[in-house]
Amino acid sequence: MARQGTFPLTDWLETHWTTPAFGGWLLAVLALCFFGAATNTMAGWLYVLSGTILALLILSAILSLRSLSQIQVHRHAIQPVSAGDDLTIEVIIENKSKSPKTLLQLWDIVPVVMEQPKNTAIEAIEPKGEYHWIYYLKTQQRGVYHWHEIELRSGSPLGLFWCRRSQEVPAKAVVYPQILPLNHCPLIDTIGQEESDQKQSDRRFQGANEGVTKALRPYRYGDPMRMIHWRTSAKYDEFQVRELEVITGGEDIIICLDSGSSWGNDNFEQAVIAAASLYFYASRAQLNVKLWTAKTGLIYGNRTVLETLAAVNAEEENQQHILPKIPLIWITQNPASFDNLPSGSRWLLFPQESNKVSSFLTQRLIGLTINCEQSLQTQLQKIPQ
């Protein structure tokens, strides 16, 4: 990376060999002046002075080259964070030589979309020692960021020449989308209520008293008396309540992000936040929830879902993944795509301008139209219509 305010030739010399600093150029000019004066006057002491300065410059150039030898740079794995939090970057500079390394500059060439390259100055690293550099990067937007270059620069020991070398030190930073803390979400809570087998299953388990106990827990205010397990309550001298196994007919909750379509940037980022928030709301409710995108198809698992949503882009290539044929939650910007949704599905629409949903679709499917000027968290907790 070329430094601002430097000439291309100077920058090339600094990265491939070494280049004089201001003081080095000044001494070089003085050496030439003394040599010219010695040639005219035939004064020996001027030759000596010119030669001494020249020898000092050569020695300084050689030492600046050696100052960056036997230095190895490592970095710790970067822990993922959510958008808005700071990434913690830890770089380790190891001196493998038997002599100390002094007066070093270090640049971590992070992606420009995150911040400008970070730098620090190191006074000294002991022989066979290490220097730990920890700094923080602010994150504004989700994504998977890669960078691989760290630059070392030194003018040691005399500061007359600069030498700069880069090392390949790959880094990967994953910034998850923001997850909204939803207290309730009718869009998920009401899905599948139209299915008669679900209702029958609910009624059967609500009226069940025996044979479906999953666990026992202490009594809480409002628990029905019929659910008290009297034998265990007598043993522990406090009411113990049975938790029943809940059966939902074996259906999954599928949250589908229409990532294969064209989106506006702001709308797509809000849609990714909505998908993450809905997924983790369903996960906290102990529902069997999965995520679908055009590129990955069906996936599940908190870490896998977060990394997928961190990397997802609009208009990504569809890898032959078709939509599941069960009720799902469809997050899109295109209301025309509702035609292909299974019966009982829900939709979450981020309209480009003033897209209107047809009355037929409104009657057949239930969903929410998101107003980007209002709080997304508040709107996700509304009752769908």
Beta strands, then each sheet from edge to edge (+ up, - down):
strand 1: 19-20
strand 2: 71-75
strand 3: 81-82
strand 4: 86-95
strand 5: 101-108
strand 6: 118-125
strand 7: 130-138
strand 8: 143-154
strand 9: 161-176
strand 10: 213-218
strand 11: 240-244
strand 12: 253-257
strand 13: 289-293
strand 14: 297-299
strand 15: 328-332
strand 16: 346-349
strand 17: 366-369
sheet 1: 1+ 9- 3-
sheet 2: 1+ 9- 8+ 5- 6+
sheet 3: 2+ 4- 7+
sheet 4: 10+ 11-
sheet 5: 14+ 13- 12- 15- 16- 17-
end
